[in-house]
Amino acid sequence: MTDRLIDLVEAWGYIGIAIAMFLENVFPPIPSEVIMGLTGMAVADGRLDFGGAVLAGTLGAVAGNYVWYVIGQVVGYARFRPIIDRWGRWLTLDWAEVEKIVGIFTRYDRVIVFWARFLPTVRTMISLPAGMLRMKLWKFLFWTTLGTAIWNCVLIGAGYILKNEFGQFEQYYGPVALVLIGAVVLLYLYRVFTWRPKQ
């Protein structure tokens, strides 16, 4: 995976970064930590400019998040209830829990959207409720862009500093990521088998 991302960045430069980050936010299994870390290495080698790399990565990520925002708008809050009623067990949610989540999100939407940008998978999925609950587009784009730009600066800076050590980082990052994914799957299965709808 790393070799393909390196090839993409080297062959397409800033456009490659934007494409990779767009795909990462539409299809979360591609980790932005690796993409931006590799970009930081390219910046350290003088092949890319720091500001241009941050801009390209941020534009690609925001575009990917906007796709999920639009999907959320199309589905809408009202249409979501039949999905919960039918698939609540598999989503491990009932409508009362959804309404609680909606209340929290409506009150703290800016804070949630901003801080979600620093969390794997959540950074993508948070765009769905933002669209469903009709969060104002300018607010969504502003807080998404701000959080994403800061996170990209951190990741590119880490890649710049680590540079030659980044290969070792990925060697350890892979198994750790698999353990975390396994833990999430086990937690989900536990929720599915113990889930009971509230009366």
For each residue, the residues with C-beta under 8 A, 3 or more apart:
1: 4 5 30 34
2: 5 6 34 38 167 170
3: 6 7
4: 1 7 8
5: 1 2 8 9 20 34 35 38
6: 2 3 9 10 38
7: 3 4 10 11
8: 4 5 11 12 16 19 20
9: 5 6 12 13 16 17 20 35 38 39 42 48
10: 6 7 13 16 42 47
11: 7 8 16
12: 8 9 15 16 17 19
13: 9 10 16 17 47 48
14: 17 18 48 52 53 55 56
15: 12 18 19 56
16: 8 9 10 11 12 13 19 20
17: 9 12 13 14 20 21 35 39 48 53 56 57 60
18: 14 15 21 22 56 57 59 60 63
19: 8 12 15 16 22 23 60
20: 5 8 9 16 17 23 24 30 35 60
21: 17 18 24 25 32 35 36 56 57 58 59 60 61 64
22: 18 19 25 26 60 61 63 64
23: 19 20 26 27 30 64
24: 20 21 27 28 30 31 32 35 60 61 64
25: 21 22 28 32 60 61 63 64 65 67 68 123 124
26: 22 23 64 67 68 124
27: 23 24 30
28: 24 25 120 121 124 125
29:
30: 1 20 23 24 27 34 35
31: 24 34 35 120 173 177
32: 21 24 25 35 36 57 61 123 151 152 155
33: 36 37 120 155 173
34: 1 2 5 30 31 37 38 170 173
35: 5 9 17 20 21 24 30 31 32 38 39 57
36: 21 32 33 39 40 53 57 152 155 156 159
37: 33 34 40 41 155 156 158 159 162 166 169
38: 2 5 6 9 34 35 41 42 159 166
39: 9 17 35 36 42 43 48 53 57 155 156 159
40: 36 37 43 44 53 155 156 157 158 159 160 161 162 163 166
41: 37 38 44 45 159 160 162 163 166
42: 9 10 38 39 45 47 48 53
43: 39 40 46 47 48 49 50 53 156 159 160
44: 40 41 159 160 163
45: 41 42 163
46: 43
47: 10 13 42 43
48: 9 13 14 17 39 42 43 52 53
49: 43 52 53
50: 43 53 54 156 160
51: 54 55
52: 14 48 49 55 56
53: 14 17 36 39 40 42 43 48 49 50 56 57 152 156
54: 50 51 57 58 149 152 153 156
55: 14 51 52 58 59
56: 14 15 17 18 21 52 53 59 60
57: 17 18 21 32 35 36 39 53 54 60 61 148 152 156
58: 21 54 55 61 62 145 148 149 152
59: 18 21 55 56 62 63
60: 17 18 19 20 21 22 24 25 56 57 63 64
61: 21 22 24 25 32 57 58 64 65 144 148 152
62: 58 59 65 66 141 144 145 148
63: 18 22 25 59 60 66 67
64: 21 22 23 24 25 26 60 61 67 68 124
65: 25 61 62 68 69 123 124 127 144 148
66: 62 63 69 70 127 141
67: 25 26 63 64 70 71 127
68: 25 26 64 65 71 72 124 125 127 128 131
69: 65 66 72 73 127 128 130 131 135 137 140
70: 66 67 73 74 131
71: 67 68 74 75 128 131
72: 68 69 75 76 127 128 129 130 131 132 133
73: 69 70 76 131 132 134
74: 70 71 131
75: 71 72 79 80 128 131 132
76: 72 73 79 80 132
77: 80 102 132 133 134
78: 81
79: 75 76 82 83
80: 75 76 77 83 84 98 132
81: 78 84 85 95 98
82: 79 85 86
83: 79 80 86 87 91
84: 80 81 87 88 91 93 94 95 98
85: 81 82 88 95
86: 82 83
87: 83 84 90 91
88: 84 85 91 92 93 94 95 195 197
89: 92 192 195
90: 87 192
91: 83 84 87 88
92: 88 89 188 191 192 195
93: 84 88 97 98
94: 84 88 97 98 197 198
95: 81 84 85 88 98 99
96: 99 100 198
97: 93 94 100 101 198
98: 80 81 84 93 94 95 101 102
99: 95 96 102 103
100: 96 97 103 104
101: 97 98 104 105 129
102: 77 98 99 105 106 129 133
103: 99 100 106 107
104: 100 101 107 108 112
105: 101 102 108 109 112 129 130 133
106: 102 103 109 133
107: 103 104
108: 104 105 111 112
109: 105 106 112 113 130 133 135 139
110: 113 114 139 143
111: 108 114 115
112: 104 105 108 109 115 116 126
113: 109 110 116 117 126 127 130 135 139 140 143 144 147
114: 110 111 117 143 144 146 147
115: 111 112 118 119 147
116: 112 113 119 122 123 126 147
117: 113 114 123 144 147 148 150 151
118: 115 123 147 151
119: 115 116 122 123
120: 28 31 33 123
121: 28 124 125
122: 116 119 125 126
123: 25 32 65 116 117 118 119 120 126 148
124: 25 26 28 64 65 68 121 127
125: 28 68 121 122 128
126: 112 113 116 122 123 129 130
127: 65 66 67 68 69 72 113 124 130 131 140 144
128: 68 69 71 72 75 125 131 132
129: 72 101 102 105 126 132 133
130: 69 72 105 109 113 126 127 133 135 140
131: 68 69 70 71 72 73 74 75 127 128 134 135 140
132: 72 73 75 76 77 80 128 129
133: 72 77 102 105 106 109 129 130
134: 73 77 131
135: 69 109 113 130 131 139 140
136: 139 140
137: 69 140 141
138: 141 142
139: 109 110 113 135 136 142 143
140: 69 113 127 130 131 135 136 137 143 144
141: 62 66 137 138 144 145
142: 138 139 145 146
143: 110 113 114 139 140 146 147
144: 61 62 65 113 114 117 127 140 141 147 148
145: 58 62 141 142 148 149
146: 114 142 143 149 150
147: 113 114 115 116 117 118 143 144 150 151
148: 57 58 61 62 65 117 123 144 145 151 152
149: 54 58 145 146 152 153
150: 117 146 147 153 154
151: 32 117 118 147 148 154 155
152: 32 36 53 54 57 58 61 148 149 155 156
153: 54 149 150 156 157
154: 150 151 157 158
155: 32 33 36 37 39 40 151 152 158 159
156: 36 37 39 40 43 50 53 54 57 152 153 159 160
157: 40 153 154 160 161
158: 37 40 154 155 161 162
159: 36 37 38 39 40 41 43 44 155 156 162 163 166
160: 40 41 43 44 50 156 157 163
161: 40 157 158
162: 37 40 41 158 159 165 166 169
163: 40 41 44 45 159 160 166
164: 167
165: 162 168 169
166: 37 38 40 41 159 162 163 169 170
167: 2 164 170 171
168: 165 171 172
169: 37 162 165 166 172 173
170: 2 34 166 167 173 174
171: 167 168 174
172: 168 169 175 176
173: 31 33 34 169 170 176 177
174: 170 171 177 178
175: 172 178 179
176: 172 173 179 180
177: 31 173 174 180 181
178: 174 175 181 182
179: 175 176 182 183
180: 176 177 183 184
181: 177 178 184 185
182: 178 179 185 186
183: 179 180 186 187
184: 180 181 187 188
185: 181 182 188 189
186: 182 183 189 190
187: 183 184 190 191
188: 92 184 185 191 192
189: 185 186 192 193
190: 186 187 193 194
191: 92 187 188 194 195
192: 89 90 92 188 189 195
193: 189 190
194: 190 191
195: 88 89 92 191 192
196:
197: 88 94
198: 94 96 97
199:
